[in-house]
Amino acid sequence: MISPPLATPPPFPVLLLISIVAGFIGAMSGMGGGIILIPALTLLGVNIKVAIAISILSVIATSSGSASAYVRDHITNLKVGMFLEMFTIVGAIVGARIALAASARPLYIAFGLVLLGSWLALLMAGHGTWQTAAPQDGFTHWLELEGAYYDQAQGRRIEYKARRAYLGAPLMCCAGLIAGLLGIGAGAVKVLIHDLVMGLPPKVSTTTSNLIIGVTALAGASVYLAAGLISPAIAAPVALGVVVGALLGTRLLVRLTNLAVRRFFLVVLVLLAAEMLYRGLAGTV
């Protein structure tokens, strides 16, 4: 049985402040604001399923606030985003339905494991600067998944070609399932797929992830909305805060190096993974 939203939601200023921080980190890392919102809301006494529902709604706002700026700056690869969205939508709907049937404690543990696994994979990939990958395979070339952008930090134009779209597509379906299940946008997983599997530069990985997570979240949110888990008293300040935070994050990201973005991403992942695993394993939920 799903617990109802709090009769008395946390104070508006507290929700707004947490949401601004969540939107800022979500835009900077490409992960979406849910990685901050869900731990924060549950610490304030919100049922985790309600927190997941609010978080996945906020992911839409985060994506709207940051993706438009990245598209304007010609960093986001629209072709890659539109192709992969088809697969994340299916996964998100399935994941949301699983979450409704699950108990709270496994959700905490799953949340922590996803973040920790993402951190380990990115850490093992190294911290070197991005370099042009090997030539495209035939399928990815046929899809014309390539592009270029001007990097302000390096002061030059970066050209790149995606690869292995045939692997990226099914993996994105799994990322969509995680997004719907945990309400985090699964930007961490999406960035890894863009980076390690498809060979995109870190900034393109992050910005394209911001585009995809909004569409993925919309599919998952529809399931939670139908289940009555989205509380307007919590959703309104959260949506406002994450948009403000996301706009601030996008202004900073375009001025940072790819290495700085990667390091920021790693620190956020490991801290939140440890916190959620502790709460799930210790039973403090």
C-alpha positions in Angstrom: 0.0 0.0 0.0 1.4 3.4 -1.0 1.6 6.0 1.8 -0.1 9.3 0.9 1.8 12.6 0.6 2.5 14.4 3.8 -0.6 16.2 5.3 1.8 19.1 6.1 4.5 19.5 3.4 7.9 20.9 4.2 8.1 24.8 4.3 8.1 26.5 0.9 11.5 28.3 1.4 13.1 25.0 2.4 11.8 23.2 -0.7 12.7 26.1 -2.9 16.3 26.2 -1.7 16.8 22.5 -2.0 15.4 22.6 -5.5 17.7 25.3 -6.6 20.7 23.3 -5.5 19.3 20.2 -7.1 18.7 22.0 -10.4 22.2 23.5 -10.4 23.9 20.1 -9.9 21.5 18.4 -12.3 22.4 20.8 -15.1 26.1 20.8 -14.3 26.4 17.0 -14.3 23.6 16.0 -16.8 22.1 13.7 -14.2 18.9 15.6 -13.4 18.0 17.1 -10.1 16.6 13.9 -8.6 19.9 12.7 -7.2 19.7 15.6 -4.7 15.9 15.9 -4.4 15.1 12.3 -3.4 17.6 12.0 -0.5 16.6 15.6 0.7 12.9 15.0 0.5 13.0 11.7 2.3 15.2 13.3 5.1 12.3 15.8 5.4 9.9 13.0 6.0 8.4 12.5 2.5 7.5 9.0 1.5 10.1 7.7 -0.9 7.5 6.9 -3.6 6.1 10.4 -3.3 9.7 11.8 -3.5 10.3 9.7 -6.6 7.1 11.0 -8.2 8.0 14.7 -7.4 11.6 14.1 -8.5 10.7 12.7 -11.9 8.3 15.7 -12.4 11.2 18.1 -11.5 13.4 16.4 -14.0 11.1 17.7 -16.7 11.6 21.2 -15.3 15.4 20.7 -15.1 15.6 19.5 -18.7 13.5 22.4 -19.9 15.6 25.0 -18.0 19.0 23.7 -19.2 18.4 21.9 -22.5 17.1 25.1 -24.2 20.3 26.9 -23.3 22.5 24.1 -24.5 20.6 23.9 -27.8 21.1 27.6 -28.2 24.8 27.2 -27.7 24.9 24.4 -30.3 26.4 21.9 -27.9 23.5 19.4 -27.7 23.4 16.9 -30.5 19.7 16.8 -31.5 20.0 13.8 -33.8 21.5 11.6 -31.1 18.9 12.8 -28.6 15.9 12.2 -30.8 17.1 8.7 -31.8 17.8 7.6 -28.2 14.6 9.1 -26.7 12.5 6.4 -28.5 14.1 3.8 -26.3 14.2 5.6 -23.0 10.4 6.3 -23.1 9.6 2.6 -23.2 12.0 1.9 -20.4 10.6 4.7 -18.2 7.0 3.5 -18.4 8.0 0.0 -17.4 10.3 1.2 -14.6 7.5 3.5 -13.1 5.1 0.5 -12.9 7.7 -1.6 -11.1 8.3 1.2 -8.6 4.6 1.4 -7.7 4.6 -2.3 -6.8 7.9 -2.3 -4.9 8.5 -1.7 -1.1 10.6 1.3 0.1 13.8 -0.3 1.3 14.8 -1.9 -2.1 14.3 1.4 -3.8 16.9 3.0 -1.5 19.3 0.2 -2.2 18.7 0.3 -5.9 19.2 4.0 -6.0 22.5 3.8 -4.2 23.7 0.9 -6.4 22.9 2.6 -9.6 24.9 5.7 -8.5 27.8 3.7 -7.2 28.0 1.6 -10.4 28.0 4.7 -12.5 30.8 6.2 -10.3 33.0 3.1 -10.7 32.5 2.8 -14.4 33.4 6.5 -15.0 36.3 6.3 -12.6 37.8 3.3 -14.4 37.4 5.1 -17.7 40.2 7.5 -16.6 40.4 11.3 -16.4 42.3 12.0 -19.6 41.1 14.5 -22.1 38.6 13.4 -24.7 40.0 12.4 -28.1 38.3 11.6 -31.4 37.2 8.0 -31.5 37.7 5.3 -34.1 35.8 5.6 -37.4 32.1 5.2 -37.3 30.4 1.8 -37.9 28.0 1.6 -40.8 24.7 1.9 -38.8 25.8 5.0 -36.9 27.1 6.6 -40.1 23.7 5.9 -41.8 22.0 7.7 -38.9 24.4 10.6 -39.4 25.1 10.9 -35.7 27.9 13.4 -35.7 28.4 17.1 -35.0 30.6 19.9 -33.9 30.6 22.7 -31.3 32.7 25.6 -30.2 34.4 25.0 -26.9 34.8 28.2 -24.9 37.3 26.7 -22.4 39.6 25.4 -25.2 39.0 28.3 -27.6 38.5 26.0 -30.6 35.9 24.1 -32.6 35.5 20.4 -31.6 34.3 17.9 -34.2 33.2 14.4 -33.3 31.4 11.3 -34.7 29.2 9.1 -32.5 29.7 5.3 -32.8 28.0 2.0 -31.8 24.4 3.4 -31.9 23.3 -0.3 -32.1 24.5 -0.7 -28.5 23.5 2.7 -27.3 19.8 2.2 -28.2 19.1 -1.0 -26.0 21.3 0.4 -23.2 19.2 3.6 -23.3 16.1 1.4 -22.8 17.7 0.1 -19.6 18.5 3.7 -18.6 14.9 4.7 -19.1 13.8 1.8 -16.9 16.1 3.1 -14.1 14.7 6.6 -14.6 11.1 5.5 -14.2 12.0 3.2 -11.3 14.0 5.7 -9.3 12.8 9.1 -10.5 16.3 10.4 -11.1 16.3 11.0 -14.8 19.1 8.4 -15.0 21.3 11.1 -16.4 24.3 9.4 -14.8 23.7 6.3 -16.8 22.9 8.2 -20.0 26.1 10.2 -19.7 28.1 7.0 -19.4 26.4 5.5 -22.4 27.1 8.6 -24.5 30.7 8.8 -23.2 31.9 5.2 -23.0 29.8 3.4 -25.5 29.1 6.1 -28.2 32.3 8.1 -27.9 30.8 11.6 -27.5 32.8 14.4 -25.9 31.9 15.0 -22.2 30.1 18.3 -22.8 28.1 16.8 -25.6 27.3 13.8 -23.4 26.1 16.0 -20.6 24.0 18.4 -22.7 22.4 15.7 -24.8 21.6 13.8 -21.6 19.8 17.0 -20.4 17.6 16.9 -23.5 16.8 13.2 -23.2 16.0 13.1 -19.5 13.1 15.5 -19.9 11.3 13.3 -22.5 12.0 10.2 -20.4 10.7 11.8 -17.3 7.5 12.9 -19.0 6.7 9.2 -19.8 7.4 8.1 -16.3 5.6 11.0 -14.6 2.4 10.0 -16.4 2.3 6.7 -14.5 2.9 8.4 -11.1 0.3 11.1 -11.9 -2.3 8.4 -12.6 -1.4 6.7 -9.3 -2.1 10.0 -7.4 1.5 10.4 -6.0 2.2 13.9 -7.2 1.4 16.5 -4.5 0.9 20.0 -5.9 2.1 21.6 -2.5 5.5 20.0 -3.0 5.7 20.0 -6.8 5.1 23.7 -7.3 8.2 25.0 -5.3 10.3 22.1 -6.5 9.6 22.9 -10.2 10.3 26.6 -9.7 13.6 25.9 -7.8 15.0 23.4 -10.3 14.4 25.7 -13.3 16.3 28.5 -11.5 19.1 26.2 -10.5 19.3 24.6 -14.0 19.7 28.0 -15.6 22.5 28.9 -13.2 24.2 25.6 -13.9 24.2 26.0 -17.7 25.9 29.4 -17.5 28.8 27.8 -15.5 29.2 24.6 -17.5 30.0 26.1 -20.8 33.0 27.9 -19.2 34.5 24.8 -17.6 36.9 22.2 -19.1 35.7 18.7 -19.9 38.0 17.4 -17.1 36.4 19.7 -14.5 32.9 18.5 -15.5 34.1 14.9 -15.2 35.5 15.5 -11.7 32.4 17.3 -10.5 30.3 14.4 -11.7 32.4 11.8 -9.8 32.3 13.7 -6.5 28.5 14.1 -6.6 27.9 10.4 -7.5 30.0 8.8 -4.7 28.6 11.0 -1.9 25.0 10.3 -2.8 25.6 6.6 -3.5 27.1 6.2 0.0 24.2 8.1 1.7 21.4 6.1 0.0 23.1 2.7 0.5 23.5 3.4 4.2 19.9 4.3 4.6 18.7 1.3 2.7 21.0 -1.3 4.3 20.7 0.1 7.8 16.9 0.2 7.5 16.7 4.0 8.4 13.9 4.6 5.8 
